[in-house]
């Protein structure tokens, strides 16, 4: 994965602020070449990535709560690079902005998952040089093994947290980064953050509890049954705000926020209702 930080001079280096400010754009200090301080706006990466998943799935142009100022700053930077028309600079991270951001990623030499239209930490920091600084950075981490299935470090941490809530092990039927592995998955497992979980030996109540625990720690998760598609009973889970999500998985996460089931029929969500949190939001609540 092409995630290494690009070198920049001391005159243009931008700090990635790790403070826990609320979503939205505020201000930050960036050193100028003369040593004086200039005020730059901030872009909350968590809020921006969330908007990039939800906004393209909306039937209207409602902006994602807490994301408008950050998305505007990103869109203005894309417009300045002649990648986004001014008419789409509105704080709504819809399909035009996703496409523009993907084009920007490709202009940096990124391909595949690194050019999926979701802002990655490195590309977002580079886009902001001289324009904004980045707060609340997200990284999927390296790819690791989970009982023979590939996931990334962020997903691994989320699964471990769900196991702690449940006091039981989670067994995967399918991991992440598995393009073409299961045609019934419709590309959702091509990228990171997505897993299928075995429900073998679980009662109906246990299945529901597992889905609930996965949702608590930041997954868009649903119990799937054979009546819905050509698959056995299993739990499908996509990690919200994983910047390695395939386009199909991004759409599932957006639909989850909109109260839908993550399937092509876009029916109402059939899982346990909880307050939706990302992994980072869940951690801050602990």
C-alpha positions as CSV (number, residue, x, y, z in Angstrom):
1,X,0.0,0.0,0.0
2,X,1.3,3.4,-0.9
3,X,0.9,5.2,2.4
4,X,4.4,6.6,3.0
5,X,4.4,10.3,3.9
6,X,5.8,12.7,1.3
7,X,8.8,14.7,2.3
8,X,8.1,18.4,2.7
9,X,10.4,21.3,3.6
10,X,10.3,23.0,6.9
11,X,8.7,26.0,5.3
12,X,5.6,24.0,4.3
13,X,5.4,21.2,6.8
14,X,2.0,20.7,8.3
15,X,1.4,19.2,11.7
16,X,-1.3,16.5,12.0
17,X,-3.0,17.5,15.2
18,X,-4.0,14.7,17.5
19,X,-6.3,16.6,19.9
20,X,-9.9,15.6,20.5
21,X,-11.7,18.7,19.3
22,X,-15.3,18.2,18.2
23,X,-16.0,17.5,14.5
24,X,-15.8,20.6,12.2
25,X,-13.3,23.2,11.2
26,X,-11.6,25.4,13.7
27,X,-8.2,27.0,13.4
28,X,-4.6,25.8,13.9
29,X,-1.1,27.4,13.8
30,X,1.3,26.6,11.1
31,X,4.9,28.0,10.9
32,X,5.7,30.1,7.9
33,X,9.2,30.4,6.3
34,X,9.9,33.6,8.2
35,X,9.2,31.9,11.5
36,X,5.9,33.8,12.2
37,X,2.6,32.0,12.8
38,X,-0.2,32.0,10.3
39,X,-3.7,30.8,11.1
40,X,-4.9,27.9,9.0
41,X,-8.3,26.2,9.2
42,X,-8.5,22.6,10.3
43,X,-10.0,19.6,8.6
44,X,-11.4,16.9,10.8
45,X,-10.5,13.7,9.0
46,X,-13.0,11.5,10.9
47,X,-15.9,13.8,10.0
48,X,-14.7,14.2,6.4
49,X,-14.3,10.4,5.7
50,X,-17.7,9.8,7.3
51,X,-19.3,12.3,5.0
52,X,-17.6,10.7,2.0
53,X,-19.4,7.5,2.8
54,X,-22.9,8.9,3.7
55,X,-23.4,11.8,1.4
56,X,-23.3,9.9,-1.9
57,X,-26.1,7.6,-0.7
58,X,-28.5,10.4,0.3
59,X,-31.6,11.1,-1.7
60,X,-31.1,14.9,-1.1
61,X,-28.2,17.2,-0.4
62,X,-28.3,17.2,3.4
63,X,-24.8,17.6,4.7
64,X,-23.4,15.2,7.3
65,X,-23.6,16.7,10.9
66,X,-20.3,18.2,12.0
67,X,-18.6,17.8,8.6
68,X,-19.6,20.8,6.5
69,X,-16.7,23.1,7.3
70,X,-14.1,20.4,6.8
71,X,-15.6,19.1,3.6
72,X,-15.8,22.7,2.3
73,X,-12.1,23.1,2.9
74,X,-11.3,19.9,1.0
75,X,-13.6,20.9,-1.9
76,X,-12.0,24.3,-2.1
77,X,-8.6,22.7,-2.3
78,X,-9.8,20.3,-5.0
79,X,-11.3,23.2,-6.9
80,X,-7.9,25.1,-6.7
81,X,-6.4,22.1,-8.4
82,X,-9.0,22.2,-11.2
83,X,-10.4,18.9,-10.1
84,X,-13.9,20.0,-8.9
85,X,-16.2,22.6,-10.4
86,X,-17.2,25.5,-8.2
87,X,-20.8,24.5,-8.3
88,X,-20.0,21.4,-6.3
89,X,-18.1,23.3,-3.5
90,X,-20.9,23.1,-1.0
91,X,-19.9,21.1,2.0
92,X,-21.6,18.0,0.7
93,X,-19.2,15.1,-0.1
94,X,-21.3,13.6,-2.9
95,X,-20.3,11.6,-5.9
96,X,-18.7,14.5,-7.7
97,X,-16.4,15.2,-4.7
98,X,-15.6,11.5,-4.3
99,X,-14.7,11.3,-8.0
100,X,-12.6,14.5,-7.7
101,X,-10.8,13.2,-4.7
102,X,-10.1,9.9,-6.5
103,X,-8.7,11.9,-9.4
104,X,-6.5,13.8,-7.0
105,X,-5.2,10.6,-5.5
106,X,-4.4,9.3,-8.9
107,X,-2.5,12.5,-9.6
108,X,-0.3,11.6,-6.7
109,X,0.5,8.3,-8.3
110,X,-1.9,6.2,-6.2
111,X,-3.8,3.3,-7.6
112,X,-6.3,0.7,-6.4
113,X,-7.5,1.1,-2.9
114,X,-5.3,4.2,-2.4
115,X,-7.4,5.9,-5.1
116,X,-10.8,5.0,-3.8
117,X,-12.1,8.5,-3.3
118,X,-11.9,8.3,0.5
119,X,-9.4,10.8,2.0
120,X,-6.4,9.0,3.3
121,X,-4.1,10.5,5.9
122,X,-1.2,11.2,3.6
123,X,-3.2,12.5,0.6
124,X,-5.3,14.7,2.8
125,X,-2.3,16.2,4.5
126,X,-0.6,16.8,1.1
127,X,-3.8,18.4,-0.2
128,X,-3.9,20.7,2.8
129,X,-0.4,22.1,2.4
130,X,-0.7,25.9,2.8
131,X,-4.5,25.6,3.1
132,X,-5.5,23.6,6.2
133,X,-4.1,21.2,8.8
134,X,-5.6,17.8,9.6
135,X,-7.0,16.7,12.9
136,X,-8.4,13.4,14.1
137,X,-6.3,11.3,11.6
138,X,-7.3,7.7,10.8
139,X,-5.2,4.9,9.5
140,X,-6.2,1.3,8.8
141,X,-2.7,0.1,9.7
142,X,-0.8,-2.9,8.3
143,X,-2.4,-6.1,7.1
144,X,-2.4,-8.9,9.7
145,X,-3.7,-12.4,10.1
146,X,-6.9,-13.4,12.0
147,X,-7.0,-17.2,12.2
148,X,-6.0,-17.5,8.6
149,X,-8.0,-14.6,7.3
150,X,-6.5,-11.2,6.3
151,X,-7.6,-8.0,8.1
152,X,-5.9,-4.8,8.9
153,X,-4.8,-3.6,12.4
154,X,-7.7,-1.3,12.9
155,X,-10.2,-4.1,12.1
156,X,-8.3,-6.5,14.3
157,X,-8.6,-4.0,17.2
158,X,-12.3,-3.6,16.6
159,X,-12.9,-7.4,16.5
160,X,-10.9,-7.8,19.8
161,X,-13.1,-5.2,21.4
162,X,-16.2,-6.9,20.3
163,X,-14.9,-10.2,21.7
164,X,-14.4,-8.5,25.0
165,X,-18.0,-7.3,25.1
166,X,-19.3,-10.7,24.1
167,X,-16.8,-12.8,26.2
168,X,-16.6,-15.2,23.3
169,X,-14.4,-15.7,20.2
170,X,-15.2,-14.4,16.8
171,X,-14.6,-16.8,13.9
172,X,-14.3,-15.4,10.4
173,X,-15.7,-17.1,7.3
174,X,-14.1,-14.4,5.1
175,X,-11.6,-11.6,5.7
176,X,-10.7,-8.4,3.9
177,X,-8.5,-7.7,0.9
178,X,-10.1,-10.6,-0.9
179,X,-10.9,-9.5,-4.5
180,X,-12.8,-12.1,-6.4
181,X,-12.8,-14.5,-3.4
182,X,-16.6,-14.9,-3.2
183,X,-18.7,-13.6,-6.0
184,X,-21.8,-13.3,-3.8
185,X,-19.9,-10.6,-1.8
186,X,-20.3,-8.2,-4.8
187,X,-16.9,-6.6,-4.2
188,X,-17.5,-5.6,-0.6
189,X,-14.5,-7.7,0.6
190,X,-12.1,-6.3,-2.2
191,X,-10.7,-3.7,0.2
192,X,-10.1,-3.5,4.0
193,X,-12.5,-3.3,6.9
194,X,-15.0,-5.9,5.8
195,X,-15.4,-9.4,7.3
196,X,-18.0,-12.2,7.3
197,X,-18.4,-13.9,10.7
198,X,-19.5,-17.5,11.3
199,X,-22.7,-18.0,13.3
200,X,-22.2,-21.8,13.6
201,X,-23.6,-23.1,16.9
202,X,-25.1,-19.7,17.9
203,X,-28.7,-19.3,19.1
204,X,-30.9,-16.6,17.6
205,X,-30.3,-14.4,20.7
206,X,-26.5,-14.9,20.4
207,X,-26.5,-13.9,16.8
208,X,-28.3,-10.7,17.6
209,X,-25.9,-10.0,20.5
210,X,-22.9,-10.4,18.2
211,X,-24.4,-8.0,15.7
212,X,-25.1,-5.5,18.5
213,X,-21.5,-5.8,19.8
214,X,-20.0,-5.3,16.4
215,X,-22.2,-2.2,15.9
216,X,-21.1,-0.9,19.3
217,X,-17.4,-0.9,18.4
218,X,-17.9,0.8,15.0
219,X,-19.0,-1.8,12.4
220,X,-22.0,-1.5,10.1
221,X,-23.1,-5.1,10.8
222,X,-26.0,-7.3,9.7
223,X,-27.1,-10.9,10.1
224,X,-27.5,-12.3,6.7
225,X,-29.8,-15.3,5.9
226,X,-30.2,-17.6,2.9
227,X,-33.5,-15.9,1.9
228,X,-31.6,-12.7,1.1
229,X,-29.0,-14.2,-1.3
230,X,-27.0,-17.1,-2.4
231,X,-25.2,-17.5,0.9
232,X,-25.5,-19.4,4.3
233,X,-26.3,-17.8,7.6
234,X,-23.5,-15.4,8.6
235,X,-22.9,-11.9,9.9
236,X,-21.5,-9.3,7.5
237,X,-19.6,-6.4,9.0
238,X,-18.0,-3.3,7.4
239,X,-15.8,-1.1,9.6
240,X,-17.1,2.5,9.4
241,X,-14.4,5.0,8.3
242,X,-11.9,2.4,7.2
243,X,-10.1,4.3,4.5
244,X,-9.3,1.1,2.6
245,X,-13.0,0.3,2.0
246,X,-13.9,-0.7,-1.5
247,X,-16.5,1.4,-3.2
248,X,-19.2,-1.2,-2.6
249,X,-18.4,-1.3,1.1
250,X,-18.4,2.5,1.3
251,X,-22.0,2.4,0.0
252,X,-23.0,-0.2,2.6
253,X,-21.7,2.0,5.4
254,X,-23.5,5.0,4.0
255,X,-26.8,3.0,3.8
256,X,-26.3,1.8,7.4
257,X,-26.2,5.5,8.6
258,X,-29.4,6.1,6.6
259,X,-31.2,3.2,8.4
260,X,-30.9,0.6,5.5
261,X,-29.8,-3.0,5.3
262,X,-26.7,-2.7,3.2
263,X,-28.1,-4.9,0.4
264,X,-28.9,-3.9,-3.2
265,X,-32.6,-3.7,-2.4
266,X,-32.0,-1.0,0.1
267,X,-34.7,-2.2,2.5
268,X,-34.9,-1.0,6.1
269,X,-32.3,-2.0,8.5
270,X,-33.2,-5.3,10.2
271,X,-30.6,-5.3,12.9
272,X,-30.6,-4.1,16.5
273,X,-30.8,-0.4,16.8
274,X,-28.0,1.4,18.7
275,X,-26.4,4.8,18.6
276,X,-24.0,4.7,15.7
277,X,-20.3,5.2,16.5
278,X,-17.1,4.9,14.6
279,X,-14.2,2.9,16.2
280,X,-12.5,6.2,17.2
281,X,-15.7,7.5,18.7
282,X,-16.2,4.3,20.6
283,X,-12.7,4.5,22.1
284,X,-13.3,8.0,23.3
285,X,-16.4,6.9,25.2
286,X,-14.6,4.2,27.1
